[in-house]
Amino acid sequence: MALTCWEKLALAALAAVGLRILLRLSVFTWKKIIAPSLGRGINVATQGKWAVITGATDGLGKAYAQALAAKGLDIVLISRTQAKLEDVAKEIRTSYGVETRVLEADLTEGQPVYTKIAKLIEGLEVGVLVNNAGMSYDHPELFTNITEETITNILQLNVAATTAIARAVLPGMMERRKGVIINISSTAAAIPSPYLSVYAASKAFVDKLSADLAVEAAPRNVTVQCVLPGPVATKMSKIKKASWMAPTPEKFVEACLKTVGIESRTTGYPPHCLIIGTINALRCVCEKGAIWLVSRTMLNVRGRALKKKKQEQDSSTHEHITDLPSRREIPCVVLNAGE
């Protein structure tokens, strides 16, 4: 039986859609699984002698520093606490036999700090920059309840510092025609994030900046990658126990480094792409439903955090009262004071 014109058009459309889905699945599988497993990414050790890492004494920053040192790069560590910087630098020198430099710097202080960083790295062959330093809320909260100081620090650290440090390092990479910049964003930048509005917006800036810098830098053989992590077992996330969805910083960074040169925008750790994929799929089906789900999750986290904070305050108050003299003792103290 001959097909009608409309039936032929429908079959052609279905075939085109199927082909497109197959193509996207193939690309997804290649980028997320096959290429990283085969080591098809950039060998960061070939990009230059030094790696610069901000927020380098804890969590992802420390894990990046250790992983890059293991590949033979000398390390510049930038963070706020001199003692922790020296401890991490000593640990890296002892474990990996590389050279280290440290800079105590509060990146919320602005231009004077950026000038110090530029001076520190002047003359160094910086092959890798990891813009990791960042700040979030203590817990999900209403925008109107966030202090002005917190908002200012988030914007200064997540937006201004990320931009300024990339600006300090990128010219040298472009001149040498090699280098890698890794900017740490967040999955919050790619999905609805009520009750984390300022943090999520600042990380969306990092996402957008990275995408456009990647295009500008590519003709000069410089790679710019944006990493959008989901939950990782770090102090900042307050996740104490690692799991398959919330890996240790070391496991997360190991997966991330395999994607450099393969994906310019990545969650780094494959299971985290499920978070963005699931929320975006729900948004396609029901936008309001997806936002409601995220909102309820955030409010639940907020509720637990506030409850825990109240319990800690009550416990502290109880301990303080327990440490006071008993009622029988108080008159004695007063009498002695009066003599």
C-alpha positions as CSV (number, residue, x, y, z in Angstrom):
1,M,0.0,0.0,0.0
2,A,1.5,3.3,-1.1
3,L,2.0,6.0,1.5
4,T,0.4,9.4,1.2
5,C,2.5,12.5,1.0
6,W,1.7,13.4,4.6
7,E,2.6,10.0,5.9
8,K,6.0,10.2,4.1
9,L,6.6,13.6,5.7
10,A,5.7,12.2,9.1
11,L,8.1,9.3,8.7
12,A,10.8,11.7,7.5
13,A,10.2,13.9,10.6
14,L,10.3,10.9,12.9
15,A,13.5,9.7,11.3
16,A,15.1,13.2,11.7
17,V,14.1,13.4,15.3
18,G,15.4,9.9,16.0
19,L,18.7,10.6,14.2
20,R,19.1,13.8,16.3
21,I,18.4,11.9,19.5
22,L,20.9,9.2,18.6
23,L,23.5,11.7,17.6
24,R,23.1,13.6,20.9
25,L,23.3,10.4,22.9
26,S,26.4,9.4,21.1
27,V,28.1,12.7,21.8
28,F,27.0,12.6,25.4
29,T,28.4,9.1,25.8
30,W,31.6,10.1,24.1
31,K,32.2,13.1,26.3
32,K,31.0,11.8,29.6
33,I,32.3,8.2,29.5
34,I,34.4,7.1,26.6
35,A,36.8,10.1,26.0
36,P,37.7,10.6,29.6
37,S,38.2,6.8,30.1
38,L,40.5,6.8,27.1
39,G,42.5,9.8,28.3
40,R,41.6,11.9,25.3
41,G,41.7,15.1,27.4
42,I,44.5,17.6,27.7
43,N,47.6,16.6,29.7
44,V,47.7,19.6,32.0
45,A,51.4,18.9,32.7
46,T,52.3,20.0,29.2
47,Q,50.7,23.4,29.6
48,G,53.3,25.1,31.8
49,K,55.5,24.7,34.9
50,W,53.2,26.2,37.5
51,A,49.6,25.8,38.6
52,V,47.8,28.6,40.6
53,I,44.9,27.6,42.8
54,T,42.7,29.9,44.9
55,G,40.9,28.7,48.0
56,A,43.7,26.1,48.1
57,T,43.7,25.0,51.7
58,D,40.4,23.0,51.9
59,G,38.0,21.0,49.8
60,L,38.2,21.2,46.0
61,G,41.0,23.7,46.1
62,K,43.3,21.5,48.1
63,A,42.3,18.4,46.0
64,Y,43.1,20.3,42.8
65,A,46.5,21.4,44.3
66,Q,47.4,17.8,45.2
67,A,46.2,16.3,41.9
68,L,48.2,18.9,39.9
69,A,51.3,18.4,42.0
70,A,51.0,14.7,41.5
71,K,51.3,15.4,37.7
72,G,54.5,17.3,38.4
73,L,53.4,20.9,38.4
74,D,54.8,23.4,40.9
75,I,52.0,25.0,42.9
76,V,51.0,28.5,43.9
77,L,48.6,28.3,46.8
78,I,46.3,31.3,47.5
79,S,44.0,31.4,50.6
80,R,43.1,33.5,53.6
81,T,45.0,31.7,56.4
82,Q,48.8,31.7,56.5
83,A,49.1,28.7,58.9
84,K,46.9,26.5,56.7
85,L,48.7,27.6,53.6
86,E,52.1,26.6,55.1
87,D,50.7,23.3,56.2
88,V,49.3,22.4,52.8
89,A,52.5,23.6,51.0
90,K,54.6,21.5,53.3
91,E,52.4,18.5,52.7
92,I,52.5,18.9,48.9
93,R,56.3,19.4,48.9
94,T,56.8,16.3,51.0
95,S,54.4,14.1,49.1
96,Y,55.1,15.1,45.5
97,G,58.6,16.8,45.5
98,V,57.5,19.9,43.7
99,E,58.1,23.6,44.5
100,T,55.4,25.6,46.2
101,R,54.7,29.3,46.8
102,V,52.0,30.7,49.1
103,L,50.1,34.0,49.3
104,E,47.8,34.9,52.2
105,A,45.1,36.9,50.6
106,D,41.5,37.8,51.4
107,L,40.0,38.0,47.9
108,T,37.1,40.1,49.2
109,E,39.4,43.0,49.6
110,G,39.5,43.8,45.9
111,Q,42.1,45.4,43.7
112,P,45.1,45.6,46.2
113,V,44.9,41.8,46.6
114,Y,44.7,41.2,42.8
115,T,47.8,43.4,42.4
116,K,49.7,41.2,44.9
117,I,48.7,38.1,43.0
118,A,49.8,39.5,39.7
119,K,53.2,40.4,41.3
120,L,53.6,36.9,42.8
121,I,53.0,35.1,39.4
122,E,55.0,37.6,37.4
123,G,57.6,35.7,35.4
124,L,56.1,32.3,36.2
125,E,55.1,30.0,33.4
126,V,51.5,29.5,34.6
127,G,50.1,26.5,32.8
128,V,46.9,26.0,34.9
129,L,44.7,28.4,36.9
130,V,42.0,27.0,39.1
131,N,39.6,29.7,40.2
132,N,38.1,27.8,43.1
133,A,37.7,30.4,45.9
134,G,34.0,31.0,46.5
135,M,31.4,31.8,49.1
136,S,27.8,30.7,49.6
137,Y,25.1,31.2,52.3
138,D,25.3,29.4,55.6
139,H,22.0,27.7,54.6
140,P,19.2,28.5,52.1
141,E,17.6,31.8,53.0
142,L,15.2,34.5,51.8
143,F,17.0,37.2,49.8
144,T,15.6,39.8,52.1
145,N,17.1,38.1,55.1
146,I,20.7,38.0,53.7
147,T,22.9,40.7,55.2
148,E,24.5,43.4,53.1
149,E,27.9,42.2,54.1
150,T,27.2,38.6,52.9
151,I,25.9,39.8,49.6
152,T,28.9,42.1,49.1
153,N,31.4,39.3,50.0
154,I,29.7,36.8,47.7
155,L,29.8,39.2,44.7
156,Q,33.3,40.3,45.5
157,L,34.6,36.8,45.8
158,N,32.6,34.8,43.2
159,V,32.3,37.5,40.6
160,A,35.0,40.2,40.9
161,A,37.9,38.0,42.1
162,T,37.2,35.2,39.6
163,T,37.3,37.9,36.8
164,A,40.4,39.7,38.0
165,I,42.5,36.6,38.6
166,A,41.6,35.2,35.2
167,R,42.5,38.7,33.8
168,A,45.9,38.5,35.5
169,V,46.8,35.0,34.2
170,L,45.2,34.9,30.7
171,P,47.6,37.3,28.9
172,G,50.6,35.2,29.6
173,M,48.9,32.0,28.5
174,M,47.8,33.6,25.3
175,E,51.3,34.9,24.6
176,R,52.8,31.4,25.1
177,R,49.8,29.9,23.2
178,K,49.1,27.3,25.8
179,G,47.4,27.0,29.2
180,V,44.2,25.9,31.0
181,I,41.8,28.0,33.1
182,I,39.3,26.1,35.3
183,N,36.6,28.2,36.8
184,I,34.5,26.6,39.5
185,S,30.8,27.5,39.2
186,S,27.9,25.4,40.6
187,T,24.9,23.3,39.5
188,A,22.9,26.1,41.2
189,A,23.8,28.3,38.2
190,A,22.1,25.9,35.7
191,I,18.8,25.2,37.6
192,P,16.2,27.2,39.5
193,S,17.8,28.1,42.8
194,P,15.3,30.0,45.0
195,Y,16.7,30.7,48.5
196,L,20.2,30.8,47.1
197,S,19.5,33.6,44.7
198,V,22.7,35.7,45.1
199,Y,25.0,32.7,45.2
200,A,23.3,31.1,42.2
201,A,23.4,34.4,40.2
202,S,27.1,34.9,41.0
203,K,27.9,31.4,39.8
204,A,25.8,32.0,36.6
205,F,28.1,34.9,36.0
206,V,31.1,32.5,36.2
207,D,29.4,30.1,33.8
208,K,28.7,32.9,31.2
209,L,32.2,34.5,31.6
210,S,33.8,31.1,31.1
211,A,31.8,30.3,27.9
212,D,32.7,33.6,26.2
213,L,36.4,33.5,27.3
214,A,36.6,29.9,26.0
215,V,35.7,31.3,22.5
216,E,38.2,34.2,22.7
217,A,41.0,32.0,24.0
218,A,40.6,29.0,21.7
219,P,42.3,30.5,18.7
220,R,45.4,31.1,20.9
221,N,45.3,27.4,22.0
222,V,44.2,28.3,25.6
223,T,41.5,26.2,27.2
224,V,38.9,27.7,29.5
225,Q,36.7,25.2,31.3
226,C,33.7,25.9,33.6
227,V,33.0,23.2,36.2
228,L,29.5,23.1,37.7
229,P,29.7,20.8,40.8
230,G,26.8,19.2,42.5
231,P,27.2,18.1,46.1
232,V,30.7,17.3,47.3
233,A,31.7,16.2,50.8
234,T,33.4,19.4,51.8
235,K,33.2,21.9,54.7
236,M,31.5,24.4,52.5
237,S,28.7,22.0,51.6
238,K,28.5,20.7,55.2
239,I,28.3,17.2,53.9
240,K,30.3,15.0,56.3
241,K,30.0,11.6,54.7
242,A,30.8,10.9,51.0
243,S,28.5,8.9,48.8
244,W,28.1,8.1,45.1
245,M,26.3,11.4,44.6
246,A,28.4,13.4,47.0
247,P,32.0,12.2,46.4
248,T,35.1,13.2,48.3
249,P,37.0,16.2,46.8
250,E,39.8,14.0,45.6
251,K,37.4,11.7,43.7
252,F,35.6,14.7,42.2
253,V,38.8,16.4,41.0
254,E,40.1,13.1,39.6
255,A,37.0,12.9,37.4
256,C,37.2,16.6,36.5
257,L,40.7,16.7,35.3
258,K,39.9,13.9,32.8
259,T,37.4,16.2,31.1
260,V,39.8,19.1,30.4
261,G,39.9,19.6,26.7
262,I,36.9,17.4,26.2
263,E,34.1,19.5,27.7
264,S,34.3,23.3,28.1
265,R,31.2,23.2,30.4
266,T,30.9,20.2,32.6
267,T,29.7,19.0,36.0
268,G,33.0,17.2,36.1
269,Y,31.7,14.2,38.1
270,P,29.3,12.3,35.8
271,P,26.5,11.6,38.4
272,H,26.1,15.3,38.9
273,C,24.8,15.8,35.4
274,L,21.8,13.8,36.5
275,I,20.8,16.8,38.8
276,I,20.8,19.3,36.0
277,G,19.3,16.8,33.5
278,T,16.5,15.7,35.9
279,I,15.5,19.3,36.8
280,N,15.5,20.5,33.2
281,A,13.5,17.5,32.1
282,L,10.9,18.3,34.8
283,R,10.8,21.9,33.7
284,C,10.0,20.7,30.2
285,V,7.1,18.7,31.5
286,C,5.9,21.2,34.2
287,E,7.8,24.4,34.9
288,K,5.9,25.2,38.1
289,G,6.2,21.6,39.4
290,A,10.0,21.6,39.0
291,I,10.3,25.0,40.7
292,W,8.0,23.8,43.5
293,L,10.1,20.7,44.0
294,V,13.4,22.7,44.2
295,S,11.7,25.3,46.6
296,R,10.5,22.6,48.9
297,T,13.9,21.0,49.0
298,M,15.6,24.3,49.8
299,L,13.0,25.1,52.5
300,N,13.5,21.7,54.1
301,V,17.3,22.2,54.2
302,R,16.7,25.7,55.6
303,G,14.4,24.3,58.3
304,R,16.9,21.6,59.4
305,A,19.7,24.2,59.5
306,L,17.7,26.6,61.6
307,K,16.6,23.8,64.0
308,K,20.2,22.7,64.4
309,K,21.3,26.2,65.1
310,K,18.6,26.7,67.7
311,Q,19.5,23.4,69.4
312,E,23.2,24.6,69.5
313,Q,22.1,27.9,71.0
314,D,19.9,26.2,73.6
315,S,22.7,23.8,74.5
316,S,25.2,26.7,74.9
317,T,22.8,28.6,77.1
318,H,22.2,25.6,79.3
319,E,25.9,25.0,79.7
320,H,26.3,28.7,80.6
321,I,23.6,28.5,83.3
322,T,25.0,25.3,84.7
323,D,28.4,27.0,85.1
324,L,26.9,29.8,87.2
325,P,27.0,29.7,91.1
326,S,24.1,28.1,92.8
327,R,21.5,30.2,94.5
328,R,22.9,29.2,97.9
329,E,26.4,30.4,96.9
330,I,25.3,33.8,95.5
331,P,24.6,35.5,98.9
332,C,28.0,34.5,100.1
333,V,29.7,36.1,97.2
334,V,27.7,39.3,97.8
335,L,28.6,39.4,101.5
336,N,32.2,38.9,100.8
337,A,32.2,41.6,98.2
338,G,30.7,44.0,100.8
339,E,33.3,43.4,103.5
